[in-house]
Amino acid sequence: MPDADHNPDAPVLLAGDAMRVADDGNPRLVGIVCGNCGARAFPPAPVCSECMSEDVRELELSPEGSLYAFSVVHVAPAEWDTPYIAGYVDLPEGVRVFAHITGADAGALEMDSPVRLTTARLGTAGDGAAVESYAFRPANSGMENA
C-alpha cells in the first residue's frame, strides 16, 4: 500500500514491474522469456519457473487476448470495490494472466471472446487514494482505458 510520502490525489498502482505505460499512453504488460528453455511467464520473475535458469529477459506482452474463464467475486479485501469480475486471459505469447474484467456484465461475457488490456480502479487505499491495476475489457466494447 502507499508509503508515507504518497500523494492521496495520485492513484496507488498495484502492478509493480508487471505493467508499464507505452509511449502511446496505453498500458502494456511485461513478462519474461527464458533464454535457456524458452518458457514465457507473467508476472516477471528473476528465475524461470520451468527450468530455474536465471537467464531470463523482459518480454512485452500483447495487449489483446482471449477470455479463458471468469467468475463474479462478491467478497474481497475491505477497501476493494465489489462485486467485480475476475478472470483468466490467454495471451498470444502462451501466457495466462489473472486479472479483473471490466466493461461488461458477467451475463454478457463468453469464454474465448476477445479482450483488450486496460487499467481499472479496484478500490480505495487507506489514505483515500484510488487503487488501480491492469485489467481486461471486451475488445468490442469501444471503451479506451476505461
C-alpha positions, 0 to 999 in steps of 0.5 A: 500500500502507499508509503508515507510520502504518497500523494492521496490525489495520485492513484496507488498502482498495484502492478509493480514491474508487471505493467508499464505505460507505452509511449502511446499512453496505453498500458502494456504488460511485461513478462519474461522469456527464458533464454535457456528453455524458452518458457514465457511467464507473467508476472516477471520473475528473476528465475524461470519457473520451468527450468530455474535458469536465471537467464531470463529477459523482459518480454512485452506482452500483447495487449489483446487476448482471449477470455479463458474463464471468469467468475463474479467475486462478491467478497474481497479485501475491505477497501476493494470495490465489489462485486467485480469480475475476475478472470483468466486471459490467454495471451498470444505469447502462451501466457495466462494472466489473472486479472479483473474484467471490466466493461461488461456484465458477467451475463454478457461475457463468453469464454474465448471472446476477445479482450483488450488490456486496460487499467481499472480502479479496484478500490480505495487505499487507506489514505483515500487514494484510488487503487488501480491495476491492469485489467481486461475489457471486451475488445468490442466494447469501444471503451479506451482505458476505461 
